[in-house]
Each structure stands twice: as C-alpha cells, then as structure tokens.
C-alpha cells in the first residue's frame, strides 16, 4: 500500500500557471499504473494559460466555480463537475468566483513535461 499525504507534497507553479501538488506519478512513485494524479488550485480572478497535452486529462472540481475552455467550447463548472479533455485539445480554466477553484487532475498516460505545450 502507498499512502501519500497532500500536505507532504511540494506545491509548485505548473506550466499553465496554476498551483499544483502532484500526488501520484508512476515515474516517481512505486506504483503500477499508467496515469498521474495531482491537485491544482486557481485563485479568484485568475486563469490557467491556454495549453494542450499529448495525453487525455480529466478534471474533477471540488471547490470554487469558473469557466472551462476546451477547444472551441466553454462551459461553466463548479464543485462535483468532471471535465474530460481529449488529447491535443487546447484548454484553460478561468476562476469566475470569489474563492479558489480546486480540482484533481488525472492525466493518462502520466503527465510529462515534453507532452505539455502552451498555446
């Protein structure tokens, strides 16, 4: 069994500008899985930078509200919403509320720096 504590994971500024803590990555943790898992945060009035991944991604929001942009589509999002982002799609998230947007990110296969491109 592997248990990682959120508080014990280093917070970084990700390539898209959000604050992020990586919880699970098969290249850095003793796990047999294809995906990576992180928790991210976007502050009120901020947004992530438009970017794309060569992998598919799923966001699951558990706090805050905003607008999710994927390709040429935009939808309001909030707690309890899951967003599927196809591989190669340009994406970004705007925080339109008065509290941080916090969400889990699952990237499959696992996130790599080489697989992320700014738009």
CNS distance restraints for C-alpha pairs under 8 A (distance, minus, plus):
assign (resid   2 and name CA) (resid  30 and name CA) 7.78 0.50 0.50
assign (resid   2 and name CA) (resid  31 and name CA) 7.89 0.50 0.50
assign (resid   4 and name CA) (resid   8 and name CA) 7.33 0.50 0.50
assign (resid   4 and name CA) (resid   9 and name CA) 7.76 0.50 0.50
assign (resid   4 and name CA) (resid  23 and name CA) 6.61 0.50 0.50
assign (resid   4 and name CA) (resid  24 and name CA) 7.99 0.50 0.50
assign (resid   5 and name CA) (resid   9 and name CA) 6.74 0.50 0.50
assign (resid   5 and name CA) (resid  23 and name CA) 7.83 0.50 0.50
assign (resid   6 and name CA) (resid  21 and name CA) 7.38 0.50 0.50
assign (resid   6 and name CA) (resid  23 and name CA) 6.80 0.50 0.50
assign (resid   9 and name CA) (resid  21 and name CA) 5.82 0.50 0.50
assign (resid   9 and name CA) (resid  22 and name CA) 6.63 0.50 0.50
assign (resid   9 and name CA) (resid  23 and name CA) 6.66 0.50 0.50
assign (resid  10 and name CA) (resid  21 and name CA) 5.87 0.50 0.50
assign (resid  10 and name CA) (resid  22 and name CA) 7.59 0.50 0.50
assign (resid  11 and name CA) (resid  19 and name CA) 6.53 0.50 0.50
assign (resid  11 and name CA) (resid  20 and name CA) 5.45 0.50 0.50
assign (resid  11 and name CA) (resid  21 and name CA) 4.76 0.50 0.50
assign (resid  11 and name CA) (resid  22 and name CA) 7.86 0.50 0.50
assign (resid  12 and name CA) (resid  19 and name CA) 5.71 0.50 0.50
assign (resid  12 and name CA) (resid  20 and name CA) 5.37 0.50 0.50
assign (resid  12 and name CA) (resid  21 and name CA) 6.49 0.50 0.50
assign (resid  13 and name CA) (resid  17 and name CA) 5.70 0.50 0.50
assign (resid  13 and name CA) (resid  18 and name CA) 5.69 0.50 0.50
assign (resid  13 and name CA) (resid  19 and name CA) 4.69 0.50 0.50
assign (resid  13 and name CA) (resid  20 and name CA) 6.13 0.50 0.50
assign (resid  14 and name CA) (resid  18 and name CA) 5.52 0.50 0.50
assign (resid  14 and name CA) (resid  19 and name CA) 6.16 0.50 0.50
assign (resid  14 and name CA) (resid  20 and name CA) 6.13 0.50 0.50
assign (resid  15 and name CA) (resid 116 and name CA) 7.99 0.50 0.50
assign (resid  16 and name CA) (resid  48 and name CA) 5.20 0.50 0.50
assign (resid  16 and name CA) (resid  49 and name CA) 4.77 0.50 0.50
assign (resid  16 and name CA) (resid  50 and name CA) 7.01 0.50 0.50
assign (resid  16 and name CA) (resid  51 and name CA) 6.66 0.50 0.50
assign (resid  16 and name CA) (resid 118 and name CA) 7.45 0.50 0.50
assign (resid  17 and name CA) (resid  47 and name CA) 7.78 0.50 0.50
assign (resid  17 and name CA) (resid  48 and name CA) 5.35 0.50 0.50
assign (resid  17 and name CA) (resid  49 and name CA) 6.25 0.50 0.50
assign (resid  18 and name CA) (resid  40 and name CA) 6.40 0.50 0.50
assign (resid  18 and name CA) (resid  41 and name CA) 5.79 0.50 0.50
assign (resid  18 and name CA) (resid  42 and name CA) 5.38 0.50 0.50
assign (resid  18 and name CA) (resid  47 and name CA) 7.65 0.50 0.50
assign (resid  18 and name CA) (resid  48 and name CA) 5.80 0.50 0.50
assign (resid  19 and name CA) (resid  40 and name CA) 5.51 0.50 0.50
assign (resid  19 and name CA) (resid  41 and name CA) 5.12 0.50 0.50
assign (resid  19 and name CA) (resid  42 and name CA) 6.63 0.50 0.50
assign (resid  20 and name CA) (resid  38 and name CA) 6.70 0.50 0.50
assign (resid  20 and name CA) (resid  39 and name CA) 5.69 0.50 0.50
assign (resid  20 and name CA) (resid  40 and name CA) 4.26 0.50 0.50
assign (resid  20 and name CA) (resid  41 and name CA) 6.39 0.50 0.50
assign (resid  21 and name CA) (resid  38 and name CA) 5.56 0.50 0.50
assign (resid  21 and name CA) (resid  39 and name CA) 5.37 0.50 0.50
assign (resid  21 and name CA) (resid  40 and name CA) 6.45 0.50 0.50
assign (resid  22 and name CA) (resid  36 and name CA) 7.86 0.50 0.50
assign (resid  22 and name CA) (resid  37 and name CA) 6.21 0.50 0.50
assign (resid  22 and name CA) (resid  38 and name CA) 4.16 0.50 0.50
assign (resid  22 and name CA) (resid  39 and name CA) 6.47 0.50 0.50
assign (resid  23 and name CA) (resid  36 and name CA) 7.80 0.50 0.50
assign (resid  23 and name CA) (resid  37 and name CA) 5.60 0.50 0.50
assign (resid  23 and name CA) (resid  38 and name CA) 5.15 0.50 0.50
assign (resid  23 and name CA) (resid  39 and name CA) 7.28 0.50 0.50
assign (resid  24 and name CA) (resid  28 and name CA) 7.63 0.50 0.50
assign (resid  24 and name CA) (resid  29 and name CA) 6.48 0.50 0.50
assign (resid  24 and name CA) (resid  36 and name CA) 5.40 0.50 0.50
assign (resid  24 and name CA) (resid  37 and name CA) 5.01 0.50 0.50
assign (resid  24 and name CA) (resid  38 and name CA) 6.81 0.50 0.50
assign (resid  25 and name CA) (resid  29 and name CA) 5.71 0.50 0.50
assign (resid  25 and name CA) (resid  31 and name CA) 7.85 0.50 0.50
assign (resid  25 and name CA) (resid  35 and name CA) 6.85 0.50 0.50
assign (resid  25 and name CA) (resid  36 and name CA) 4.52 0.50 0.50
assign (resid  25 and name CA) (resid  37 and name CA) 6.61 0.50 0.50
assign (resid  25 and name CA) (resid 110 and name CA) 6.63 0.50 0.50
assign (resid  25 and name CA) (resid 111 and name CA) 7.98 0.50 0.50
assign (resid  26 and name CA) (resid  30 and name CA) 6.73 0.50 0.50
assign (resid  26 and name CA) (resid  31 and name CA) 5.61 0.50 0.50
assign (resid  26 and name CA) (resid  32 and name CA) 6.55 0.50 0.50
assign (resid  26 and name CA) (resid  33 and name CA) 6.09 0.50 0.50
assign (resid  26 and name CA) (resid  34 and name CA) 6.68 0.50 0.50
assign (resid  26 and name CA) (resid  35 and name CA) 7.09 0.50 0.50
assign (resid  26 and name CA) (resid  36 and name CA) 6.79 0.50 0.50
assign (resid  26 and name CA) (resid 110 and name CA) 7.16 0.50 0.50
assign (resid  34 and name CA) (resid 108 and name CA) 6.16 0.50 0.50
assign (resid  34 and name CA) (resid 109 and name CA) 5.02 0.50 0.50
assign (resid  34 and name CA) (resid 110 and name CA) 5.75 0.50 0.50
assign (resid  35 and name CA) (resid 106 and name CA) 6.53 0.50 0.50
assign (resid  35 and name CA) (resid 107 and name CA) 5.38 0.50 0.50
assign (resid  35 and name CA) (resid 108 and name CA) 4.41 0.50 0.50
assign (resid  35 and name CA) (resid 109 and name CA) 4.84 0.50 0.50
assign (resid  35 and name CA) (resid 110 and name CA) 4.18 0.50 0.50
assign (resid  35 and name CA) (resid 111 and name CA) 7.45 0.50 0.50
assign (resid  36 and name CA) (resid 105 and name CA) 7.92 0.50 0.50
assign (resid  36 and name CA) (resid 106 and name CA) 5.66 0.50 0.50
assign (resid  36 and name CA) (resid 107 and name CA) 5.28 0.50 0.50
assign (resid  36 and name CA) (resid 108 and name CA) 6.74 0.50 0.50
assign (resid  36 and name CA) (resid 109 and name CA) 7.31 0.50 0.50
assign (resid  36 and name CA) (resid 110 and name CA) 4.53 0.50 0.50
assign (resid  36 and name CA) (resid 111 and name CA) 6.11 0.50 0.50
assign (resid  37 and name CA) (resid 104 and name CA) 7.00 0.50 0.50
assign (resid  37 and name CA) (resid 105 and name CA) 5.65 0.50 0.50
assign (resid  37 and name CA) (resid 106 and name CA) 4.72 0.50 0.50
assign (resid  37 and name CA) (resid 107 and name CA) 6.68 0.50 0.50
assign (resid  38 and name CA) (resid 104 and name CA) 5.65 0.50 0.50
assign (resid  38 and name CA) (resid 105 and name CA) 5.15 0.50 0.50
assign (resid  38 and name CA) (resid 106 and name CA) 6.71 0.50 0.50
assign (resid  39 and name CA) (resid 102 and name CA) 7.12 0.50 0.50
assign (resid  39 and name CA) (resid 103 and name CA) 5.65 0.50 0.50
assign (resid  39 and name CA) (resid 104 and name CA) 4.40 0.50 0.50
assign (resid  39 and name CA) (resid 105 and name CA) 6.07 0.50 0.50
assign (resid  40 and name CA) (resid 102 and name CA) 5.67 0.50 0.50
assign (resid  40 and name CA) (resid 103 and name CA) 5.41 0.50 0.50
assign (resid  40 and name CA) (resid 104 and name CA) 6.24 0.50 0.50
assign (resid  40 and name CA) (resid 105 and name CA) 7.18 0.50 0.50
assign (resid  41 and name CA) (resid 100 and name CA) 6.33 0.50 0.50
assign (resid  41 and name CA) (resid 101 and name CA) 5.51 0.50 0.50
assign (resid  41 and name CA) (resid 102 and name CA) 4.49 0.50 0.50
assign (resid  41 and name CA) (resid 103 and name CA) 6.58 0.50 0.50
assign (resid  42 and name CA) (resid  46 and name CA) 6.26 0.50 0.50
assign (resid  42 and name CA) (resid  47 and name CA) 6.39 0.50 0.50
assign (resid  42 and name CA) (resid  48 and name CA) 7.18 0.50 0.50
assign (resid  42 and name CA) (resid  94 and name CA) 7.83 0.50 0.50
assign (resid  42 and name CA) (resid  95 and name CA) 6.42 0.50 0.50
assign (resid  42 and name CA) (resid 100 and name CA) 5.57 0.50 0.50
assign (resid  42 and name CA) (resid 101 and name CA) 5.17 0.50 0.50
assign (resid  42 and name CA) (resid 102 and name CA) 6.68 0.50 0.50
assign (resid  43 and name CA) (resid  47 and name CA) 7.70 0.50 0.50
assign (resid  43 and name CA) (resid  95 and name CA) 6.65 0.50 0.50
assign (resid  43 and name CA) (resid  99 and name CA) 6.83 0.50 0.50
assign (resid  43 and name CA) (resid 100 and name CA) 4.47 0.50 0.50
assign (resid  43 and name CA) (resid 101 and name CA) 6.47 0.50 0.50
assign (resid  44 and name CA) (resid  95 and name CA) 5.38 0.50 0.50
assign (resid  44 and name CA) (resid  96 and name CA) 6.56 0.50 0.50
assign (resid  44 and name CA) (resid  97 and name CA) 5.87 0.50 0.50
assign (resid  44 and name CA) (resid  98 and name CA) 5.32 0.50 0.50
assign (resid  44 and name CA) (resid  99 and name CA) 5.50 0.50 0.50
assign (resid  44 and name CA) (resid 100 and name CA) 5.43 0.50 0.50
assign (resid  44 and name CA) (resid 101 and name CA) 7.47 0.50 0.50
assign (resid  45 and name CA) (resid  94 and name CA) 7.46 0.50 0.50
assign (resid  45 and name CA) (resid  95 and name CA) 5.58 0.50 0.50
assign (resid  45 and name CA) (resid  96 and name CA) 6.09 0.50 0.50
assign (resid  45 and name CA) (resid  97 and name CA) 7.28 0.50 0.50
assign (resid  45 and name CA) (resid  98 and name CA) 7.73 0.50 0.50
assign (resid  46 and name CA) (resid  94 and name CA) 6.24 0.50 0.50
assign (resid  46 and name CA) (resid  95 and name CA) 5.70 0.50 0.50
assign (resid  47 and name CA) (resid  92 and name CA) 7.02 0.50 0.50
assign (resid  47 and name CA) (resid  93 and name CA) 5.45 0.50 0.50
assign (resid  47 and name CA) (resid  94 and name CA) 4.14 0.50 0.50
assign (resid  47 and name CA) (resid  95 and name CA) 5.82 0.50 0.50
assign (resid  48 and name CA) (resid  92 and name CA) 5.31 0.50 0.50
assign (resid  48 and name CA) (resid  93 and name CA) 5.44 0.50 0.50
assign (resid  48 and name CA) (resid  94 and name CA) 6.60 0.50 0.50
assign (resid  49 and name CA) (resid  92 and name CA) 5.90 0.50 0.50
assign (resid  49 and name CA) (resid  93 and name CA) 7.93 0.50 0.50
assign (resid  49 and name CA) (resid 118 and name CA) 7.31 0.50 0.50
assign (resid  49 and name CA) (resid 119 and name CA) 7.93 0.50 0.50
assign (resid  50 and name CA) (resid  90 and name CA) 6.17 0.50 0.50
assign (resid  50 and name CA) (resid  91 and name CA) 5.36 0.50 0.50
assign (resid  50 and name CA) (resid  92 and name CA) 4.84 0.50 0.50
assign (resid  50 and name CA) (resid 118 and name CA) 6.10 0.50 0.50
assign (resid  50 and name CA) (resid 119 and name CA) 5.31 0.50 0.50
assign (resid  51 and name CA) (resid  90 and name CA) 5.23 0.50 0.50
assign (resid  51 and name CA) (resid  91 and name CA) 5.53 0.50 0.50
assign (resid  51 and name CA) (resid  92 and name CA) 6.71 0.50 0.50
assign (resid  51 and name CA) (resid 116 and name CA) 7.01 0.50 0.50
assign (resid  51 and name CA) (resid 117 and name CA) 5.50 0.50 0.50
assign (resid  51 and name CA) (resid 118 and name CA) 4.11 0.50 0.50
assign (resid  51 and name CA) (resid 119 and name CA) 4.80 0.50 0.50
assign (resid  52 and name CA) (resid  87 and name CA) 7.49 0.50 0.50
assign (resid  52 and name CA) (resid  88 and name CA) 5.41 0.50 0.50
assign (resid  52 and name CA) (resid  89 and name CA) 5.49 0.50 0.50
assign (resid  52 and name CA) (resid  90 and name CA) 4.60 0.50 0.50
assign (resid  52 and name CA) (resid  91 and name CA) 6.06 0.50 0.50
assign (resid  52 and name CA) (resid 116 and name CA) 5.79 0.50 0.50
assign (resid  52 and name CA) (resid 117 and name CA) 5.32 0.50 0.50
assign (resid  52 and name CA) (resid 118 and name CA) 6.39 0.50 0.50
assign (resid  52 and name CA) (resid 119 and name CA) 6.89 0.50 0.50
assign (resid  53 and name CA) (resid  57 and name CA) 7.99 0.50 0.50
assign (resid  53 and name CA) (resid  87 and name CA) 5.89 0.50 0.50
assign (resid  53 and name CA) (resid  88 and name CA) 5.39 0.50 0.50
assign (resid  53 and name CA) (resid  89 and name CA) 7.18 0.50 0.50
assign (resid  53 and name CA) (resid  90 and name CA) 7.92 0.50 0.50
assign (resid  53 and name CA) (resid 115 and name CA) 5.36 0.50 0.50
assign (resid  53 and name CA) (resid 116 and name CA) 4.52 0.50 0.50
assign (resid  53 and name CA) (resid 117 and name CA) 6.33 0.50 0.50
assign (resid  54 and name CA) (resid  87 and name CA) 5.03 0.50 0.50
assign (resid  54 and name CA) (resid  88 and name CA) 5.12 0.50 0.50
assign (resid  54 and name CA) (resid 115 and name CA) 5.06 0.50 0.50
assign (resid  54 and name CA) (resid 116 and name CA) 6.66 0.50 0.50
assign (resid  55 and name CA) (resid  86 and name CA) 7.42 0.50 0.50
assign (resid  55 and name CA) (resid  87 and name CA) 4.60 0.50 0.50
assign (resid  55 and name CA) (resid  88 and name CA) 7.04 0.50 0.50
assign (resid  55 and name CA) (resid 107 and name CA) 6.44 0.50 0.50
assign (resid  55 and name CA) (resid 108 and name CA) 5.73 0.50 0.50
assign (resid  55 and name CA) (resid 109 and name CA) 5.98 0.50 0.50
assign (resid  55 and name CA) (resid 110 and name CA) 7.58 0.50 0.50
assign (resid  55 and name CA) (resid 111 and name CA) 7.20 0.50 0.50
assign (resid  55 and name CA) (resid 115 and name CA) 7.11 0.50 0.50
assign (resid  56 and name CA) (resid  84 and name CA) 7.63 0.50 0.50
assign (resid  56 and name CA) (resid  85 and name CA) 5.78 0.50 0.50
assign (resid  56 and name CA) (resid  86 and name CA) 4.76 0.50 0.50
assign (resid  56 and name CA) (resid  87 and name CA) 4.16 0.50 0.50
assign (resid  56 and name CA) (resid  88 and name CA) 7.63 0.50 0.50
assign (resid  56 and name CA) (resid 107 and name CA) 5.92 0.50 0.50
assign (resid  56 and name CA) (resid 108 and name CA) 5.61 0.50 0.50
assign (resid  56 and name CA) (resid 109 and name CA) 7.43 0.50 0.50
assign (resid  57 and name CA) (resid  84 and name CA) 6.10 0.50 0.50
assign (resid  57 and name CA) (resid  85 and name CA) 5.06 0.50 0.50
assign (resid  57 and name CA) (resid  86 and name CA) 6.61 0.50 0.50
assign (resid  57 and name CA) (resid  87 and name CA) 7.21 0.50 0.50
assign (resid  57 and name CA) (resid 105 and name CA) 6.75 0.50 0.50
assign (resid  57 and name CA) (resid 106 and name CA) 5.53 0.50 0.50
assign (resid  57 and name CA) (resid 107 and name CA) 4.45 0.50 0.50
assign (resid  57 and name CA) (resid 108 and name CA) 6.34 0.50 0.50
assign (resid  58 and name CA) (resid  82 and name CA) 6.75 0.50 0.50
assign (resid  58 and name CA) (resid  83 and name CA) 5.48 0.50 0.50
assign (resid  58 and name CA) (resid  84 and name CA) 4.62 0.50 0.50
assign (resid  58 and name CA) (resid  85 and name CA) 5.96 0.50 0.50
assign (resid  58 and name CA) (resid 104 and name CA) 7.90 0.50 0.50
assign (resid  58 and name CA) (resid 105 and name CA) 5.68 0.50 0.50
assign (resid  58 and name CA) (resid 106 and name CA) 5.17 0.50 0.50
assign (resid  58 and name CA) (resid 107 and name CA) 6.64 0.50 0.50
assign (resid  59 and name CA) (resid  82 and name CA) 5.52 0.50 0.50
assign (resid  59 and name CA) (resid  83 and name CA) 5.09 0.50 0.50
assign (resid  59 and name CA) (resid  84 and name CA) 6.72 0.50 0.50
assign (resid  59 and name CA) (resid  85 and name CA) 7.99 0.50 0.50
assign (resid  59 and name CA) (resid 103 and name CA) 6.20 0.50 0.50
assign (resid  59 and name CA) (resid 104 and name CA) 5.51 0.50 0.50
assign (resid  59 and name CA) (resid 105 and name CA) 4.75 0.50 0.50
assign (resid  59 and name CA) (resid 106 and name CA) 6.63 0.50 0.50
assign (resid  60 and name CA) (resid  79 and name CA) 7.94 0.50 0.50
assign (resid  60 and name CA) (resid  80 and name CA) 6.80 0.50 0.50
assign (resid  60 and name CA) (resid  81 and name CA) 5.81 0.50 0.50
assign (resid  60 and name CA) (resid  82 and name CA) 4.39 0.50 0.50
assign (resid  60 and name CA) (resid  83 and name CA) 6.52 0.50 0.50
assign (resid  60 and name CA) (resid 103 and name CA) 5.26 0.50 0.50
assign (resid  60 and name CA) (resid 104 and name CA) 5.11 0.50 0.50
assign (resid  60 and name CA) (resid 105 and name CA) 6.73 0.50 0.50
assign (resid  61 and name CA) (resid  77 and name CA) 7.72 0.50 0.50
assign (resid  61 and name CA) (resid  78 and name CA) 6.06 0.50 0.50
assign (resid  61 and name CA) (resid  79 and name CA) 4.93 0.50 0.50
assign (resid  61 and name CA) (resid  80 and name CA) 5.69 0.50 0.50
assign (resid  61 and name CA) (resid  81 and name CA) 5.55 0.50 0.50
assign (resid  61 and name CA) (resid  82 and name CA) 6.52 0.50 0.50
assign (resid  61 and name CA) (resid 101 and name CA) 7.29 0.50 0.50
assign (resid  61 and name CA) (resid 102 and name CA) 5.98 0.50 0.50
assign (resid  61 and name CA) (resid 103 and name CA) 4.14 0.50 0.50
assign (resid  61 and name CA) (resid 104 and name CA) 6.52 0.50 0.50
assign (resid  62 and name CA) (resid  78 and name CA) 7.25 0.50 0.50
assign (resid  62 and name CA) (resid  79 and name CA) 4.33 0.50 0.50
assign (resid  62 and name CA) (resid  80 and name CA) 5.72 0.50 0.50
assign (resid  62 and name CA) (resid  81 and name CA) 7.72 0.50 0.50
assign (resid  62 and name CA) (resid 101 and name CA) 7.74 0.50 0.50
assign (resid  62 and name CA) (resid 102 and name CA) 5.91 0.50 0.50
assign (resid  62 and name CA) (resid 103 and name CA) 5.64 0.50 0.50
assign (resid  62 and name CA) (resid 104 and name CA) 7.93 0.50 0.50
assign (resid  63 and name CA) (resid  78 and name CA) 6.78 0.50 0.50
assign (resid  63 and name CA) (resid  79 and name CA) 5.08 0.50 0.50
assign (resid  63 and name CA) (resid  99 and name CA) 8.00 0.50 0.50
assign (resid  63 and name CA) (resid 100 and name CA) 6.99 0.50 0.50
assign (resid  63 and name CA) (resid 101 and name CA) 5.30 0.50 0.50
assign (resid  63 and name CA) (resid 102 and name CA) 5.04 0.50 0.50
assign (resid  63 and name CA) (resid 103 and name CA) 7.01 0.50 0.50
assign (resid  64 and name CA) (resid  78 and name CA) 5.84 0.50 0.50
assign (resid  64 and name CA) (resid  79 and name CA) 6.38 0.50 0.50
assign (resid  64 and name CA) (resid  95 and name CA) 7.55 0.50 0.50
assign (resid  64 and name CA) (resid  97 and name CA) 6.39 0.50 0.50
assign (resid  64 and name CA) (resid  98 and name CA) 7.69 0.50 0.50
assign (resid  64 and name CA) (resid  99 and name CA) 5.68 0.50 0.50
assign (resid  64 and name CA) (resid 100 and name CA) 5.54 0.50 0.50
assign (resid  64 and name CA) (resid 101 and name CA) 4.12 0.50 0.50
assign (resid  64 and name CA) (resid 102 and name CA) 6.51 0.50 0.50
assign (resid  65 and name CA) (resid  76 and name CA) 7.44 0.50 0.50
assign (resid  65 and name CA) (resid  77 and name CA) 5.69 0.50 0.50
assign (resid  65 and name CA) (resid  78 and name CA) 4.34 0.50 0.50
assign (resid  65 and name CA) (resid  79 and name CA) 7.05 0.50 0.50
assign (resid  65 and name CA) (resid  95 and name CA) 6.10 0.50 0.50
assign (resid  65 and name CA) (resid  96 and name CA) 6.05 0.50 0.50
assign (resid  65 and name CA) (resid  97 and name CA) 5.38 0.50 0.50
assign (resid  65 and name CA) (resid  99 and name CA) 7.95 0.50 0.50
assign (resid  65 and name CA) (resid 101 and name CA) 6.00 0.50 0.50
assign (resid  66 and name CA) (resid  76 and name CA) 5.75 0.50 0.50
assign (resid  66 and name CA) (resid  77 and name CA) 5.37 0.50 0.50
assign (resid  66 and name CA) (resid  78 and name CA) 6.50 0.50 0.50
assign (resid  66 and name CA) (resid  93 and name CA) 6.85 0.50 0.50
assign (resid  66 and name CA) (resid  94 and name CA) 5.26 0.50 0.50
assign (resid  66 and name CA) (resid  95 and name CA) 4.32 0.50 0.50
assign (resid  66 and name CA) (resid  96 and name CA) 4.54 0.50 0.50
assign (resid  66 and name CA) (resid  97 and name CA) 6.38 0.50 0.50
assign (resid  66 and name CA) (resid 101 and name CA) 7.31 0.50 0.50
assign (resid  67 and name CA) (resid  74 and name CA) 6.45 0.50 0.50
assign (resid  67 and name CA) (resid  75 and name CA) 5.52 0.50 0.50
assign (resid  67 and name CA) (resid  76 and name CA) 4.40 0.50 0.50
assign (resid  67 and name CA) (resid  77 and name CA) 5.72 0.50 0.50
assign (resid  67 and name CA) (resid  93 and name CA) 5.86 0.50 0.50
assign (resid  67 and name CA) (resid  94 and name CA) 5.15 0.50 0.50
assign (resid  67 and name CA) (resid  95 and name CA) 6.71 0.50 0.50
assign (resid  67 and name CA) (resid  96 and name CA) 6.87 0.50 0.50
assign (resid  68 and name CA) (resid  74 and name CA) 5.54 0.50 0.50
assign (resid  68 and name CA) (resid  75 and name CA) 5.42 0.50 0.50
assign (resid  68 and name CA) (resid  76 and name CA) 6.27 0.50 0.50
assign (resid  68 and name CA) (resid  77 and name CA) 6.46 0.50 0.50
assign (resid  68 and name CA) (resid  91 and name CA) 7.50 0.50 0.50
assign (resid  68 and name CA) (resid  92 and name CA) 6.17 0.50 0.50
assign (resid  68 and name CA) (resid  93 and name CA) 4.63 0.50 0.50
assign (resid  68 and name CA) (resid  94 and name CA) 6.45 0.50 0.50
assign (resid  69 and name CA) (resid  73 and name CA) 5.75 0.50 0.50
assign (resid  69 and name CA) (resid  74 and name CA) 4.48 0.50 0.50
assign (resid  69 and name CA) (resid  75 and name CA) 6.77 0.50 0.50
assign (resid  69 and name CA) (resid  90 and name CA) 7.85 0.50 0.50
assign (resid  69 and name CA) (resid  91 and name CA) 5.30 0.50 0.50
assign (resid  69 and name CA) (resid  92 and name CA) 5.27 0.50 0.50
assign (resid  69 and name CA) (resid  93 and name CA) 6.14 0.50 0.50
assign (resid  70 and name CA) (resid  74 and name CA) 6.50 0.50 0.50
assign (resid  70 and name CA) (resid  85 and name CA) 6.69 0.50 0.50
assign (resid  70 and name CA) (resid  89 and name CA) 6.23 0.50 0.50
assign (resid  70 and name CA) (resid  90 and name CA) 5.77 0.50 0.50
assign (resid  70 and name CA) (resid  91 and name CA) 4.48 0.50 0.50
assign (resid  70 and name CA) (resid  92 and name CA) 6.89 0.50 0.50
assign (resid  71 and name CA) (resid  89 and name CA) 5.49 0.50 0.50
assign (resid  71 and name CA) (resid  90 and name CA) 5.17 0.50 0.50
assign (resid  71 and name CA) (resid  91 and name CA) 6.36 0.50 0.50
assign (resid  77 and name CA) (resid  81 and name CA) 6.21 0.50 0.50
assign (resid  85 and name CA) (resid  89 and name CA) 6.68 0.50 0.50
assign (resid  85 and name CA) (resid  91 and name CA) 7.60 0.50 0.50
assign (resid  90 and name CA) (resid 119 and name CA) 6.75 0.50 0.50
assign (resid  95 and name CA) (resid 100 and name CA) 7.25 0.50 0.50
assign (resid  95 and name CA) (resid 101 and name CA) 6.24 0.50 0.50
assign (resid 107 and name CA) (resid 111 and name CA) 5.64 0.50 0.50
assign (resid 111 and name CA) (resid 115 and name CA) 6.97 0.50 0.50
assign (resid 111 and name CA) (resid 116 and name CA) 7.95 0.50 0.50
assign (resid 112 and name CA) (resid 116 and name CA) 6.86 0.50 0.50
